[in-house]
Structure formats: structure tokens, C-alpha cells
């Protein structure tokens, strides 16, 4: 049965929802003054993605096709899966992007695909879609392309010339899990592709003659949480290696979702969504708060992050001897370890205390989570007394159930 464009969109947008590795931060601004073009990275708004500065952007998030020759046990689009299949041609995907953009529904495109015919053929189709948008239609909006690790490096390099961001999914944190659940994929191949992308990004930035030619500003990846036996400590260690070795912009964590006709090797239930949330918070601490993996894993119970307390608070309660800290004297790196105190608030305090000693009223104006901060600090007119050692403190700091904010980690 043939599908029309709307039916294809319904199938391929739904199939793309499991890939979390789409972020639109870091896109290069394309100044269209004096030139004809469509789209803008800085425009305002079907997936929503959040940039590090908190801006929400809208992306058309689709697969080119959900046909796939691979049989990854955790993937609903695996070759053995009994799902409806559909496929866009590059021209259809490009036109769909333009149609949504012109209606102000989106600011850009996130495009991935199942593997069809071969990795090279699939990558050629992804690249052709981006080429049509950039060169034939002069599209200046944001494009994020998923790369195929086994594809010809020349194709991946071409993708980098057309896209703002590239991603190469590592899928699972442990090599033995990937061998068992995704037999066609290899960690070594994925990391080699990441290294090649990193090298090209660095080379383009260093080559002054190449700066007039655009290239992707970074790459990201995704790890599935809860599909294998890896605990949070193992996941965070893998993330630290990826950040350190390939300087990824983001590692995305996607809670495993049970799928129809699943392999017996997969768990029957999805992990708690709160686990995904805690991993995002721990990841934020690794990247922006000066924590290292060993410190965060110290705050785990049997390798798992506390679901009831955020990682920073959990760490602070296990290192009580370091608290309270004096907000008028503590260095920035110690202020950043105070539960409830974010990067901006810490920098505001450092700037304000140059003009006089901080009092509790000053802290209230400079920080948003004063109640959470108080047990861990001293100020000119405040000391927490012995409350830090009270068992009631842990209960007091446990938040009330609320809608999760995956990017809140202060």
C-alpha cells in the first residue's frame, strides 16, 4: 500500500521520537542581508529542544526512512520488527521542511534514518536532503544530521559542511551490551567516527582560509538508559570519556522504552523517568560545576544515583565536613558545590562581595533557592548551627513531586 506525504510524516515522525540527541545550540548565524535565502537560526517559532541558555526551539524531527537492515534489539525500527514502514525521498524531506518553516512551525530540521542498502547509501540520502535545502533552496535555518559510523568519511565530512550539528549515537554505555543487543554495531567504529568529526571541526576552526566555509559547530550522542545492566556510575564514566576524548557538546540520555515483540534479553519495564533526570543533572555537574566522575559516583548507592535527592545535594550530605561554606570568603569552585546555588548566582555573589560583606538579605536577592542553600552556608548575619547533621535535613531537602526539569541541577 502506498502512503501519501501526510501518512509518511505520521509514521516517520513517530519513529524518530526515540532519538533524543537533537539540540539546536551552537548553530552559526547566517546573515541573509544582501542575499536571497530562507530561514534563520535566530528566528522564533515539531519537536521542542532546549538550548543551554534555556531557549526553546522547534525542529521538524523525522527519519528519512524507518526501514533498517540492522536488528538492534532495543530499536522499534529493527529489521525483525513488525511495524508500518515508510520512506521519504530527499526531495520530499526537503520540501516538507520548507513547508513547515514557511508556516512558522519550525526553526530547523533534525534528520536521521534507518540503514537501507548500505551505510554509504543511507548517508548519501541524508547528505542529499541537506544539500537540496542549502544549495537549491538557500535554506538558512538549523540542520542537525545523524551520521552513520560505517559510512565513507568523505560523506560524513560533506554532512559537516551542510549541517550545524552532527550526532553519532553510541547507543549503550558498555561494549559487551552493544555486542549482545546491537550485533551489527561496534564501539570502535562509532568512536573512530566521533574522532574523525572532532578532527575536522578542530581543523576547520584552526584553518583561517577555511573559516569562510562553514562546518558543523559540534557533535552529540545518545545513550539508552535501562536497556542493559549498566549502572549510573558506568554511564557517567562513559560520558566523561566521550566529553574528554571527543569534546562532545552533549550526551543525551534516553530512558529505555519497552517495544512490541521485544527480545527476551531486554527488561520488561522501563526504568524510572527520574533516573534519566538524575543523569542529566549529574551530567550538568560534570560539564559546568567542576565535579569529576569519582565525586559523583561517591554519591551513588550501589552505583545508582539517589532518585530522591539531586546529585549535588547527595554529594554534599556525604561530605558534610566541607560545609557550611562562608559565602564571603569561599572560592568559586566551592560556592558551586553548595546545593541550590547555580553558576549565575555564584558569580553574582563573588561580584557583590567585592563591595561589602554579604548578608542573608543579599543572598535572597542573588539566589533563587535560598531555603535549600541556608543549611550549607554562613553569611555575615547567618549560621546554620547544627541543622546540617540532622536526619530531618535529608527529608526536608527532598523535593515535592513535580514536573521534571531535565536541565535544573543547581
Long-range contacts (C-beta under 8 A, 24 or more apart in sequence): 3-86, 5-92, 5-96, 7-86, 8-86, 8-87, 8-88, 8-92, 9-62, 9-96, 11-66, 11-84, 11-85, 11-86, 12-62, 12-63, 12-64, 12-65, 12-66, 12-86, 12-87, 12-88, 13-46, 13-60, 13-61, 13-62, 15-63, 15-66, 15-76, 15-77, 15-83, 16-47, 16-61, 16-62, 16-63, 16-110, 16-112, 17-47, 17-61, 18-75, 18-76, 18-254, 18-257, 19-61, 19-110, 19-112, 19-146, 19-169, 19-222, 19-254, 20-222, 20-252, 20-253, 20-254, 21-146, 21-167, 21-169, 21-220, 21-221, 21-222, 21-250, 21-252, 22-47, 22-49, 22-59, 22-61, 22-110, 22-144, 22-167, 22-220, 23-49, 23-50, 23-51, 23-144, 23-165, 23-220, 23-249, 23-250, 23-252, 24-49, 24-51, 24-57, 24-59, 24-107, 24-108, 24-142, 24-144, 24-164, 24-165, 25-51, 25-52, 25-53, 25-249, 26-164, 26-165, 26-217, 26-218, 26-249, 27-108, 27-142, 27-164, 27-165, 27-217, 28-164, 28-214, 28-217, 30-140, 30-214, 32-140, 35-138, 36-138, 37-138, 37-139, 37-140, 38-98, 38-101, 38-102, 38-137, 38-138, 38-139, 38-140, 38-141, 39-101, 39-107, 39-108, 39-139, 39-140, 39-141, 39-142, 40-107, 40-140, 40-141, 41-107, 41-108, 41-140, 41-141, 41-142, 41-164, 43-107, 43-141, 44-107, 45-104, 45-105, 45-106, 45-107, 46-100, 46-105, 46-106, 47-110, 49-110, 50-407, 54-407, 57-107, 57-108, 57-142, 58-105, 58-106, 58-107, 59-106, 59-107, 59-108, 59-109, 59-110, 59-142, 59-144, 60-96, 60-97, 60-100, 60-105, 60-106, 60-108, 60-109, 60-110, 61-109, 61-110, 62-88, 62-93, 62-96, 62-109, 62-110, 62-111, 62-112, 63-111, 63-112, 63-113, 63-114, 64-88, 64-90, 64-93, 64-111, 64-112, 64-113, 64-114, 64-122, 64-125, 64-126, 64-129, 65-113, 65-114, 65-116, 66-114, 67-114, 67-116, 68-114, 68-115, 68-116, 69-114, 69-115, 69-116, 69-117, 69-184, 70-114, 70-115, 70-182, 70-184, 70-185, 71-183, 71-184, 72-171, 72-181, 72-182, 72-184, 72-185, 73-180, 73-181, 73-182, 73-262, 73-263, 73-265, 73-266, 74-171, 74-172, 74-181, 74-182, 74-224, 74-227, 74-256, 74-259, 74-266, 75-182, 75-259, 76-259, 76-260, 77-114, 80-261, 81-259, 81-260, 81-261, 82-260, 82-261, 83-260, 87-116, 90-125, 90-128, 90-129, 90-132, 91-132, 93-129, 94-129, 94-132, 94-133, 94-136, 94-137, 94-139, 97-133, 97-139, 97-141, 98-133, 98-137, 98-139, 101-139, 101-141, 106-141, 107-141, 107-142, 108-141, 108-142, 108-143, 108-144, 108-164, 109-133, 109-141, 109-142, 109-143, 109-144, 110-144, 111-143, 111-144, 111-145, 111-146, 112-145, 112-146, 113-146, 113-148, 115-148, 119-148, 119-149, 119-150, 119-151, 120-148, 120-151, 120-152, 120-155, 122-148, 122-151, 123-147, 123-148, 123-151, 123-152, 123-155, 123-156, 123-159, 124-155, 126-159, 127-155, 127-158, 127-159, 127-162, 130-159, 130-162, 130-163, 131-162, 133-162, 134-162, 147-193, 147-197, 149-185, 149-186, 149-189, 149-190, 149-192, 149-193, 150-189, 153-193, 153-196, 156-193, 156-196, 156-197, 157-200, 159-216, 160-197, 160-200, 160-201, 160-215, 160-216, 161-213, 161-214, 161-215, 161-216, 163-216, 164-216, 164-217, 165-216, 165-217, 165-218, 165-219, 165-220, 165-249, 166-197, 166-216, 166-218, 166-219, 166-220, 167-219, 167-220, 167-221, 167-222, 168-193, 168-194, 168-197, 168-219, 168-221, 169-221, 169-222, 170-221, 170-222, 170-223, 170-238, 170-242, 171-222, 171-223, 171-224, 172-223, 172-224, 172-227, 172-228, 172-230, 173-223, 173-228, 173-230, 173-234, 173-235, 173-237, 173-238, 173-239, 174-228, 174-230, 174-234, 174-238, 177-227, 177-228, 177-229, 177-230, 180-228, 180-265, 181-227, 181-228, 181-263, 181-265, 181-266, 191-245, 191-246, 194-219, 194-221, 194-242, 194-245, 194-246, 194-248, 195-245, 195-246, 197-246, 198-246, 198-247, 217-249, 218-247, 218-248, 218-249, 219-246, 219-248, 219-249, 220-248, 220-249, 220-250, 220-251, 220-252, 221-248, 221-250, 221-251, 221-252, 222-251, 222-252, 222-253, 222-254, 223-251, 223-252, 223-253, 223-254, 224-254, 224-255, 224-256, 225-253, 225-254, 225-255, 225-256, 225-271, 225-275, 225-276, 225-279, 226-255, 226-256, 226-267, 226-270, 226-271, 226-275, 227-256, 227-266, 227-267, 231-300, 231-302, 231-303, 231-304, 232-275, 232-278, 232-279, 232-282, 232-297, 232-300, 232-303, 232-304, 232-305, 233-293, 233-297, 233-300, 233-303, 233-304, 234-303, 235-279, 236-279, 236-282, 236-283, 236-286, 236-293, 236-296, 236-297, 237-293, 237-297, 239-283, 239-286, 240-286, 240-292, 240-293, 243-286, 243-287, 251-283, 253-279, 253-280, 253-283, 272-307, 273-404, 274-307, 274-404, 275-304, 275-305, 275-307, 276-406, 277-404, 277-406, 278-305, 278-306, 278-307, 278-310, 278-311, 279-305, 280-406, 280-407, 280-409, 281-310, 281-311, 281-312, 281-408, 281-409, 282-311, 282-409, 284-407, 284-409, 285-311, 285-312, 285-409, 288-343, 288-409, 289-336, 289-337, 289-343, 289-409, 290-333, 290-336, 290-337, 291-315, 291-337, 308-398, 309-394, 309-397, 309-398, 310-339, 310-409, 311-409, 312-337, 312-339, 312-409, 312-410, 313-339, 313-340, 313-372, 313-397, 316-376, 317-393, 317-394, 317-397, 320-388, 320-389, 323-375, 323-376, 323-377, 323-388, 324-375, 324-376, 324-377, 324-378, 324-383, 324-384, 324-388, 325-376, 325-377, 325-378, 326-377, 326-378, 326-379, 327-353, 327-358, 327-363, 327-377, 327-378, 327-379, 328-353, 328-357, 328-358, 328-379, 328-380, 338-373, 338-376, 338-377, 339-372, 339-373, 339-376, 339-397, 339-410, 340-367, 340-369, 340-370, 340-371, 340-372, 340-373, 340-376, 340-410, 341-367, 341-369, 341-373, 341-410, 342-367, 342-368, 342-409, 342-410, 343-410, 345-410, 368-410, 369-410, 372-397
